[in-house]
């Protein structure tokens, strides 16, 4: 049997068929490789580095206290800082004043301390008084703001090595907002007096300090 040479039209038809088939295959492979992406961007995990996440989507955290949330480091304009919690419980010394003890110290900014005094004059019937003291250890002046409970804030500037004190006779909240150059320190806490009128008075202070950056 003698094979006939295909006509030019047949050759063109065969080429078109091959191209159309291979094009579908390439499209299928491309679709499969990008099936998990959105608008051509793949997703990376919440624990990924900024370098790995560049140009990609970021998934929310799977667990922990930030479950279902995107970590702040991936969001532009969100301030991040290091947090330092603190807690102190000091028993009153009957008819005496106790020297302040450091609550939290931040290098390059200063130290917040708290003392516990007895306001009562009758022996055995203590009345705790908490004395907060912030010492400027920045090497220069600090822009200073302090708020106790619902009172008006104190806004001023304090010199290096100066100490700003505040006496708190009851239980309330407190906050400090301190600025040194481009460094901001925010301290928020609670003062609680226990055992007023007894022989077992106590000053309890707790909270946290956040430095940015």
Secondary structure as the mmCIF struct_conf table of DSSP 4:
data_model
#
loop_
_struct_conf.conf_type_id
_struct_conf.id
_struct_conf.beg_label_comp_id
_struct_conf.beg_label_asym_id
_struct_conf.beg_label_seq_id
_struct_conf.end_label_comp_id
_struct_conf.end_label_asym_id
_struct_conf.end_label_seq_id
HELX_LH_PP_P HELX_LH_PP_P1 UNK A 2 UNK A 7
HELX_RH_AL_P HELX_RH_AL_P1 UNK A 8 UNK A 33
TURN_TY1_P TURN_TY1_P1 UNK A 34 UNK A 36
STRN STRN1 UNK A 38 UNK A 38
TURN_TY1_P TURN_TY1_P2 UNK A 39 UNK A 40
STRN STRN2 UNK A 41 UNK A 41
STRN STRN3 UNK A 43 UNK A 44
TURN_TY1_P TURN_TY1_P3 UNK A 46 UNK A 47
HELX_RH_AL_P HELX_RH_AL_P2 UNK A 50 UNK A 53
TURN_TY1_P TURN_TY1_P4 UNK A 54 UNK A 55
BEND BEND1 UNK A 56 UNK A 56
STRN STRN4 UNK A 57 UNK A 58
HELX_LH_PP_P HELX_LH_PP_P2 UNK A 59 UNK A 60
STRN STRN5 UNK A 61 UNK A 61
BEND BEND2 UNK A 62 UNK A 64
TURN_TY1_P TURN_TY1_P5 UNK A 65 UNK A 66
STRN STRN6 UNK A 67 UNK A 67
TURN_TY1_P TURN_TY1_P6 UNK A 68 UNK A 68
BEND BEND3 UNK A 69 UNK A 69
HELX_RH_3T_P HELX_RH_3T_P1 UNK A 72 UNK A 74
BEND BEND4 UNK A 75 UNK A 75
TURN_TY1_P TURN_TY1_P7 UNK A 76 UNK A 77
STRN STRN7 UNK A 82 UNK A 91
HELX_LH_PP_P HELX_LH_PP_P3 UNK A 92 UNK A 93
TURN_TY1_P TURN_TY1_P8 UNK A 94 UNK A 95
STRN STRN8 UNK A 97 UNK A 97
HELX_LH_PP_P HELX_LH_PP_P4 UNK A 98 UNK A 100
STRN STRN9 UNK A 101 UNK A 106
TURN_TY1_P TURN_TY1_P9 UNK A 107 UNK A 109
STRN STRN10 UNK A 110 UNK A 118
BEND BEND5 UNK A 122 UNK A 122
TURN_TY1_P TURN_TY1_P10 UNK A 123 UNK A 124
STRN STRN11 UNK A 126 UNK A 126
STRN STRN12 UNK A 128 UNK A 136
BEND BEND6 UNK A 138 UNK A 140
STRN STRN13 UNK A 142 UNK A 148
TURN_TY1_P TURN_TY1_P11 UNK A 149 UNK A 150
BEND BEND7 UNK A 151 UNK A 151
HELX_LH_PP_P HELX_LH_PP_P5 UNK A 152 UNK A 153
STRN STRN14 UNK A 154 UNK A 158
TURN_TY1_P TURN_TY1_P12 UNK A 160 UNK A 161
STRN STRN15 UNK A 163 UNK A 168
BEND BEND8 UNK A 170 UNK A 170
STRN STRN16 UNK A 172 UNK A 180
TURN_TY1_P TURN_TY1_P13 UNK A 181 UNK A 182
STRN STRN17 UNK A 183 UNK A 194
TURN_TY1_P TURN_TY1_P14 UNK A 196 UNK A 197
STRN STRN18 UNK A 198 UNK A 198
BEND BEND9 UNK A 199 UNK A 199
STRN STRN19 UNK A 202 UNK A 212
#
